[in-house]
Amino acid sequence: MKKLLLTAFEPFAGELVNPSLEAARQMERIDFPDTVVQLAELPVDRYRAVEMALELIRSSKPDIVIMLGEAGGRYRVSPERVAINVDDFRIADNAGNQPKDEPIVEGGPVGYFSTLPIRAITDRIVKAHIPAAISNSAGSYLCNRLFFSVMHAITVEGLGAKAGFIHLPYLHDQAMSKYPDVPSLSRESIVEAVRIAIEVSVSSLAQDGACAAVEK
């Protein structure tokens, strides 16, 4: 059995829902063959979110970590390519933290690339007629901080998990209250996109394992 940790954030910036959490909760109702999916709801807190995620990764030792977050204003589901080593929060988080131009890891690398199969994930989501595109910037808010911190821990501690971040647009019910108009996706589309991301990631890991076995 493969173990997959799926993280999502609580609502923030005055929103009543967060598409990442809404989608993640639906994954608990889906049976993924030979895969155990663990859901982690993270606070929008600069310190606690990272601490909670890393504690779960170290204790449960997942094979795959998929981190989800909200990117209001985006038109597409966005698998992120890279996390950068900077905190520069446009708004305060739910705990009141608002760092400016601060490194996430002092003396750490400039960035980390996702180790999820982001091209295959994107192509499969688009094939399902859901807007999706690889993003080359995870921003500099808490989503990027979590992404960078998890990749750094996996690398430095040799945890061996494949990991990456996926940003999700607003849900329709969030966009209805926005002016001027902002893009959004249906709940069904966002849930399906996350389901596909999990399926493709697990399948890719299985293929990697099969290739390694053949090479031996």
Summary of the structure (lengths in Angstrom):
residues: 216
radius of gyration: 16.5
end to end distance: 21.2
largest distance: 58.5
contacts: 736
relative contact order: 0.22
helix: 38%
strand: 21%
